Amino acid sequence: MTAVRALTHGFWRNLPPFRLVLGLCPALAITTAAEYGLGMGLAVTFVLVFSNALVSLLRRVIPDEVRIASFIVVIATLVVLVELAMKAYFYPLSRTLGIYVPLIVVNCIILGRAEAFASRNPVLVSAADGLGVGLGYTISLIVVGSLREILGAGTWFGRPVFGDGFEPFGFMVKAPGAFLCLGLLLGVMNAWSRRRGEIFVQT
């Protein structure tokens, strides 16, 4: 697989959470606003890119018996760096995202890409895969967060988008709204794929 193909397949074919159906916990919990989806998505993208690159670089050195543990050590180190940077430069966002930043360590998207892709491919291709999947995940969180924020609060990235007469749908910024929004988007994507006759095989 080329680096360009590895980069682009994360935007549709391996788009989380809609195609891989992974990373649903933060997708449901922190997407009450588009800003939070952007912050979480960029944090996951950073960890994905560098964990993929490091796993690929060390894939011939790490023994098979301890590869999963080694991958987790690499991922956890990068997550600590992200968490410290967020607390230093984006403290309000860090407080809002809370426990979901350190929980990136156990995000199945990251460990899955390390095991299924980065451990079998060159460094550049693995980094491109991490960037593509990470940006696809970021876009997904922004879309979910935007719909919930616009309908649930009447704002987008904190700015009003409707007049004073708009009555927000309060349930959209609560748990039921997250499931409803994710389900509707997943349904639209599946219907579009069926119409085009697309068959997806995860890579």
KASUL-V105812 format. One record per residue. N is the residue number from 1. PHI is phi in whole degrees, -180 to 180 (none if undefined). PSI is psi in degrees with one decimal (NA if undefined). Layout:
# KASUL-V105812
[[N | PHI | PSI] [N | PHI | PSI]]
This chain:
# KASUL-V105812
[[1 | none | 135.4] [2 | -81 | 163.0] [3 | -64 | -36.3] [4 | -66 | -44.9] [5 | -66 | -39.5] [6 | -63 | -35.0] [7 | -71 | -43.4] [8 | -82 | -24.8] [9 | -70 | -15.6] [10 | -76 | -11.3] [11 | -88 | -13.9] [12 | -147 | -60.9] [13 | -62 | -42.5] [14 | -115 | 39.9] [15 | -75 | 114.6] [16 | -90 | 150.2] [17 | -89 | 3.9] [18 | -81 | -34.8] [19 | -97 | -47.3] [20 | -80 | -17.0] [21 | 51 | 47.3] [22 | -127 | 161.2] [23 | 69 | 29.0] [24 | -73 | -28.6] [25 | -60 | -56.1] [26 | -67 | -30.9] [27 | -62 | -30.3] [28 | -92 | -33.2] [29 | -86 | -37.9] [30 | -109 | 3.5] [31 | -92 | 38.2] [32 | -75 | -12.4] [33 | -149 | 149.8] [34 | -61 | -35.7] [35 | -60 | -40.2] [36 | -70 | -37.3] [37 | -63 | -40.1] [38 | -63 | -46.5] [39 | -62 | -47.3] [40 | -65 | -40.9] [41 | -62 | -42.8] [42 | -68 | -36.1] [43 | -63 | -45.3] [44 | -65 | -38.7] [45 | -62 | -44.2] [46 | -58 | -48.2] [47 | -65 | -40.7] [48 | -61 | -48.4] [49 | -61 | -51.0] [50 | -78 | -30.4] [51 | -69 | -41.5] [52 | -60 | -44.6] [53 | -64 | -43.9] [54 | -69 | -40.9] [55 | -63 | -42.4] [56 | -64 | -41.1] [57 | -64 | -34.8] [58 | -101 | 6.8] [59 | -63 | -28.0] [60 | -88 | -8.7] [61 | -99 | -36.1] [62 | -75 | 124.2] [63 | -65 | 145.9] [64 | -59 | -32.6] [65 | -64 | -27.2] [66 | -123 | 21.3] [67 | -66 | -40.9] [68 | -65 | -44.6] [69 | -62 | -39.6] [70 | -66 | -40.9] [71 | -61 | -41.4] [72 | -66 | -37.6] [73 | -63 | -43.9] [74 | -61 | -48.1] [75 | -63 | -44.3] [76 | -62 | -38.5] [77 | -62 | -43.9] [78 | -68 | -36.9] [79 | -65 | -39.4] [80 | -61 | -42.7] [81 | -61 | -43.6] [82 | -63 | -44.2] [83 | -63 | -43.2] [84 | -66 | -41.1] [85 | -64 | -40.9] [86 | -63 | -43.4] [87 | -67 | -30.6] [88 | -79 | -39.0] [89 | -115 | -21.7] [90 | -134 | 58.0] [91 | -61 | -45.0] [92 | -59 | -41.3] [93 | -66 | -39.6] [94 | -61 | -41.2] [95 | -67 | -37.6] [96 | -68 | -45.4] [97 | -70 | -29.8] [98 | 55 | -127.7] [99 | -67 | -17.7] [100 | -72 | -18.2] [101 | -71 | -55.3] [102 | -62 | -25.2] [103 | -73 | -4.6] [104 | -59 | -27.1] [105 | -55 | -39.0] [106 | -103 | 16.3] [107 | -68 | 121.4] [108 | -65 | -24.1] [109 | -61 | -46.7] [110 | -70 | -49.7] [111 | -65 | -36.5] [112 | -65 | -42.7] [113 | -69 | -34.6] [114 | -64 | -45.0] [115 | -76 | -44.9] [116 | -84 | -24.4] [117 | -124 | -59.3] [118 | -63 | -32.7] [119 | -74 | -3.1] [120 | -126 | 1.6] [121 | -133 | 161.9] [122 | -64 | 166.9] [123 | -62 | -50.4] [124 | -63 | -44.1] [125 | -65 | -39.7] [126 | -66 | -41.1] [127 | -65 | -39.8] [128 | -64 | -39.4] [129 | -61 | -45.6] [130 | -62 | -40.0] [131 | -67 | -43.9] [132 | -64 | -48.6] [133 | -65 | -39.3] [134 | -64 | -44.8] [135 | -68 | -36.3] [136 | -62 | -41.1] [137 | -66 | -41.0] [138 | -61 | -46.0] [139 | -61 | -41.5] [140 | -60 | -45.6] [141 | -66 | -37.7] [142 | -65 | -42.2] [143 | -63 | -48.3] [144 | -62 | -46.2] [145 | -64 | -36.9] [146 | -65 | -46.7] [147 | -61 | -44.0] [148 | -68 | -39.7] [149 | -70 | -43.2] [150 | -64 | -47.1] [151 | -78 | -32.0] [152 | -91 | -20.8] [153 | -133 | -13.1] [154 | 76 | 18.0] [155 | -129 | 166.6] [156 | -141 | 119.7] [157 | 53 | 37.9] [158 | 83 | -2.0] [159 | -106 | 137.3] [160 | -63 | 140.1] [161 | -120 | -8.6] [162 | -124 | 168.4] [163 | -76 | -178.7] [164 | -66 | -22.4] [165 | -80 | -4.0] [166 | -72 | 132.2] [167 | -106 | 108.0] [168 | -63 | 148.3] [169 | -87 | 93.1] [170 | -58 | -30.3] [171 | -68 | -17.7] [172 | -68 | -25.1] [173 | -97 | 11.7] [174 | -114 | 177.3] [175 | -55 | -44.5] [176 | -60 | -36.9] [177 | -64 | -35.2] [178 | -64 | -46.4] [179 | -65 | -41.2] [180 | -63 | -46.9] [181 | -63 | -46.6] [182 | -63 | -42.5] [183 | -64 | -42.4] [184 | -63 | -44.1] [185 | -65 | -40.9] [186 | -64 | -40.3] [187 | -64 | -42.4] [188 | -63 | -43.9] [189 | -65 | -41.4] [190 | -66 | -40.2] [191 | -64 | -40.8] [192 | -64 | -41.3] [193 | -66 | -41.7] [194 | -64 | -39.3] [195 | -63 | -34.2] [196 | -89 | -2.1] [197 | 70 | 29.7] [198 | -82 | 137.8] [199 | -121 | 124.7] [200 | -104 | 131.7] [201 | -123 | 117.4] [202 | -66 | 136.4] [203 | -128 | NA]]
